[in-house]
Amino acid sequence: MPTLLTQHDTIRAKHPVREDFAGWSTGSGRGYYYPSKGHAVRAFDSALQGFDLHLDSEDLADFYGDDGRKIVAVHDEYKRLVGWAVLSWYRMPSGNYEFTGYLA
């Protein structure tokens, strides 16, 4: 596995964590329509945990409304900021949520 971080302690541009994280977006390889916003956020966070990263747990409570966009800090195992997760959602007529996520 390539080194996760650059010399500036940010996630490398071509690191596999980026593709794995985005892979949980609706319509991608593993992504699907989520029954709740919480299910989606946990799926994206689990992708990060496989690389010893995690979403900022103090910033996960306010995914307001049926559609929106939120930027959440991504931390390493030492609680250092290493990037940002951009999550967008839309509630479908079925009640399920469509989610798109990428790392910036």
C-alpha positions in Angstrom: 0.0 0.0 0.0 1.4 3.4 -0.9 2.1 5.9 1.9 -1.1 7.5 3.0 0.0 11.0 3.7 2.1 13.6 2.0 4.9 15.5 3.7 2.2 18.1 4.6 0.1 15.5 6.4 -2.7 15.5 3.8 -4.1 12.4 2.0 -2.1 11.7 -1.1 -4.0 12.5 -4.4 -3.7 9.0 -5.8 -4.1 7.0 -2.6 -6.6 4.1 -2.7 -8.6 5.5 0.2 -10.0 8.1 -2.1 -11.5 5.5 -4.5 -12.7 3.3 -1.6 -14.4 6.3 0.0 -16.1 7.4 -3.2 -17.1 3.8 -3.8 -19.8 4.1 -1.2 -21.6 6.8 -3.3 -25.0 5.8 -4.7 -24.7 4.3 -8.1 -21.0 3.3 -7.7 -19.7 -0.3 -7.2 -20.9 -0.7 -3.6 -23.0 2.3 -3.1 -26.8 2.0 -2.9 -29.8 4.0 -1.7 -29.5 4.3 2.0 -32.5 3.9 4.4 -31.2 6.8 6.5 -28.5 9.4 6.6 -26.9 7.6 9.5 -26.5 4.4 7.5 -24.7 6.3 4.7 -22.4 8.2 7.1 -21.4 5.0 8.8 -20.7 3.4 5.4 -18.4 6.2 4.4 -16.7 6.3 7.9 -16.1 2.5 7.7 -14.3 3.0 4.4 -11.9 5.4 6.2 -11.4 3.2 9.2 -9.9 0.6 6.9 -7.0 3.1 6.5 -6.8 4.2 10.2 -8.8 7.4 9.4 -12.2 8.6 10.6 -14.7 11.3 10.2 -14.8 13.9 12.9 -17.3 12.4 15.4 -18.2 15.8 16.8 -19.4 17.0 13.4 -21.8 14.3 12.4 -25.1 15.3 14.0 -26.4 18.0 11.7 -27.2 16.6 8.3 -30.4 18.7 8.1 -33.1 18.4 5.5 -34.0 16.1 2.7 -31.1 17.3 0.5 -27.9 19.1 1.3 -24.1 19.1 1.3 -21.8 18.9 4.3 -18.0 19.0 4.6 -16.6 17.0 7.5 -13.0 16.9 8.7 -11.1 13.6 8.3 -8.6 12.7 11.1 -5.9 10.2 11.4 -5.4 7.8 14.3 -3.5 10.7 16.2 -6.5 13.1 15.7 -4.6 15.2 13.1 -6.5 16.8 10.3 -5.5 15.1 7.1 -8.4 16.0 4.7 -12.0 16.7 4.2 -15.0 14.5 3.3 -17.6 16.2 1.1 -21.0 14.5 1.4 -24.1 15.3 -0.5 -27.5 13.7 -0.1 -31.0 13.7 -1.5 -34.1 12.0 -0.2 -35.8 10.0 -3.0 -39.6 9.7 -3.2 -39.2 6.2 -1.8 -37.8 7.7 1.4 -34.3 6.3 0.9 -31.3 8.6 0.5 -29.0 9.0 -2.4 -25.5 9.9 -1.2 -22.4 11.1 -3.0 -19.0 11.4 -1.2 -15.5 12.3 -2.0 -12.3 13.3 -0.2 -10.8 16.7 -0.7 
